[in-house]
Amino acid sequence: MMHVWIDPGHDTEKAALLEAALAPLRVHAPNTCAQLLECLDTSNGTSIADLQAITATAMDGGETMASDVLLSLLQSLGAIGALRFGSADRTEAVLTLWPMQPDLLPTMDLAIEETLTYRLSRFATLRREGSRLIIERPLSGYRAAIRTDTVTGAKLIALFTEGTTVAGLAQGRIPTAQRAPICAMLAQAGIIAPQDENGLLPEDKDDTLRQWQPQDLAFHAHSRMGFANDPIGATFSFKDEIYAQPALHPEPDNLGRVPLLAPELNMLAATDISLTQAMERRSSRRPQLRRALTLAELGIFLFRTARIRSHFETDIGSFTSRPYPSGGGAYESEIYITAQNIAGLRPGFYYYAAATHELLLLREWDDDCASLAQDALTAMAMTSAPDAVLTFGSRFQRMQWKYAGMAYATQLKTTGAAYMAFYLAATAMGLSPCGLGLGNAATFARLTGQDPHFEGSIGEFALSGPGDA
Ligand SMILES: Cc1cc2nc3c(=O)[nH]c(=O)nc-3n(C[C@H](O)[C@H](O)[C@H](O)COP(=O)(O)O)c2cc1C
């Protein structure tokens, strides 16, 4: 039998939480509220049957709103993330489920089809959170925890991976009374679903769901508000524990410096095409016949788009300003240039020192440079690689230190904003720009020698000299 209990979180008293939730309901059904308070202020949980018995008796006794009051109470506790449903009481439950969206409650009268075989959704994700094993199907609005002090929970997952009926859970020694509640709770949370004679779930036959990859769905669900109640936004979770990464990227060890041309902005402003012309002429160019990009052009291009305009300190750390916008002003990405065919520049892998506007040679041209250039060539379906590939190398912790949930998604958005700045500047300069959708993070890690958790490639942009397309 499904049970329910209250998990008030760290700093809150259960009784105080219950009082606050019941206060507005007392006027409608005072006796019901008194009994619910007594019943729910236990640590081990209350069976749904007991709660329903309270409301049934109260309604017989004239409190006609008793069941509405119970529903409102559960909804308000669920909305603040304090409600837990168990497949048994708290000490015995193999499965605990809770809603993560306001107004979402599992159905109390659990009906499960005994003849059907249920199977794990391919979208289900499993992870450890503290000492709990969490399983969820992103976007369902629910999350579940599986008991780990015995192996029963692990068996549960194995059985549902293969597909099992309610009765089949006996193989995992799941207690008889918990089998149907477990199935019903997992089904409501979208973690399992009935399979057909071919082992397919409804999601496997749905044209919309078939096209989602599990990792994309999890990323989407967790980087947006609405379907989960995890902390999201500027939470500064590590403020008191870890130093923030500085705005200025430490200068990497290098084999030499190449000063870049810094254009006079007044001159550019006087001679540039208009914004409308740049917007309308902008296109992705993959010219076969072209002249090589020059070092002077690369210098002007980087100055216009990616240089550090200023550096300043604030209460929450150091920041820079650059021509393109950046989520949170973090400017977590630096530009690395794989230069294959730039007139006046030795082929190799360079770091753009945005504060001093110069290139630092990190690697002479080698197999990894060739591999990175080859990946760009493949992505662009060209016969010769672009003159330069600009890679965005992100220092992830610049964003993670401040933001929860949205840290990675925001970096991709910032990269998109930089792409547009790159496109417009290249168009104004008559160069050949092309955004790239894919790059190899392992090749980049080899080229920089950086821990890929610390600094990794998140975007690439091809740049060539003027050409025929
Ligand atoms: C994020 C992003 C990724 C892209 N990836 C590639 C790519 O891998 N290969 C390619 O040839 N073009 C790529 N492009 C260019 C698009 O194909 C191009 O923008 C689109 O077809 C519209 O054409 P237009 O840019 O000429 O207006 C990409 C563009 C963006 C914004």
The ligand as an SDF file (V2000), in Angstrom:
LIG
                    3D

 31 33  0  0  0  0  0  0  0  0999 V2000
   25.4490   26.6260  -34.8350 C   0  0  0  0  0  0  0  0  0  0  0  0
   25.7380   26.4810  -36.3010 C   0  0  0  0  0  0  0  0  0  0  0  0
   26.3400   25.3330  -36.7580 C   0  0  0  0  0  0  0  0  0  0  0  0
   26.6510   25.1860  -38.1030 C   0  0  0  0  0  0  0  0  0  0  0  0
   27.3050   24.0660  -38.5060 N   0  0  0  0  0  0  0  0  0  0  0  0
   27.6960   23.9600  -39.7960 C   0  0  0  0  0  0  0  0  0  0  0  0
   28.5060   22.8740  -40.2130 C   0  0  0  0  0  0  0  0  0  0  0  0
   28.8880   22.0200  -39.4180 O   0  0  0  0  0  0  0  0  0  0  0  0
   28.8690   22.8060  -41.5130 N   0  0  0  0  0  0  0  0  0  0  0  0
   28.4800   23.7560  -42.4100 C   0  0  0  0  0  0  0  0  0  0  0  0
   28.8530   23.6510  -43.5700 O   0  0  0  0  0  0  0  0  0  0  0  0
   27.7080   24.8040  -42.0370 N   0  0  0  0  0  0  0  0  0  0  0  0
   27.3220   24.9400  -40.7530 C   0  0  0  0  0  0  0  0  0  0  0  0
   26.5940   26.0220  -40.3450 N   0  0  0  0  0  0  0  0  0  0  0  0
   26.1380   26.9970  -41.3190 C   0  0  0  0  0  0  0  0  0  0  0  0
   24.6920   26.7270  -41.6700 C   0  0  0  0  0  0  0  0  0  0  0  0
   24.6140   25.6210  -42.5090 O   0  0  0  0  0  0  0  0  0  0  0  0
   24.1040   27.9680  -42.3230 C   0  0  0  0  0  0  0  0  0  0  0  0
   24.1220   29.0340  -41.4080 O   0  0  0  0  0  0  0  0  0  0  0  0
   22.6730   27.7490  -42.7830 C   0  0  0  0  0  0  0  0  0  0  0  0
   22.5990   26.7630  -43.7580 O   0  0  0  0  0  0  0  0  0  0  0  0
   22.0820   29.0330  -43.3460 C   0  0  0  0  0  0  0  0  0  0  0  0
   22.8720   29.4990  -44.4070 O   0  0  0  0  0  0  0  0  0  0  0  0
   23.5950   30.9000  -44.3700 P   0  0  0  0  0  0  0  0  0  0  0  0
   24.4540   30.9770  -43.1530 O   0  0  0  0  0  0  0  0  0  0  0  0
   24.4300   30.9300  -45.6050 O   0  0  0  0  0  0  0  0  0  0  0  0
   22.5510   31.9580  -44.3520 O   0  0  0  0  0  0  0  0  0  0  0  0
   26.3000   26.2020  -39.0190 C   0  0  0  0  0  0  0  0  0  0  0  0
   25.6810   27.3560  -38.5510 C   0  0  0  0  0  0  0  0  0  0  0  0
   25.4170   27.5080  -37.2080 C   0  0  0  0  0  0  0  0  0  0  0  0
   24.7740   28.7800  -36.7130 C   0  0  0  0  0  0  0  0  0  0  0  0
  1  2  1  0
  2  3  1  0
  2 30  2  0
  3  4  2  0
  4  5  1  0
  4 28  1  0
  5  6  2  0
  6  7  1  0
  6 13  1  0
  7  8  2  0
  7  9  1  0
  9 10  1  0
 10 11  2  0
 10 12  1  0
 12 13  2  0
 13 14  1  0
 14 15  1  0
 14 28  1  0
 15 16  1  0
 16 17  1  0
 16 18  1  0
 18 19  1  0
 18 20  1  0
 20 21  1  0
 20 22  1  0
 22 23  1  0
 23 24  1  0
 24 25  2  0
 24 26  1  0
 24 27  1  0
 28 29  2  0
 29 30  1  0
 30 31  1  0
M  END
$$$$
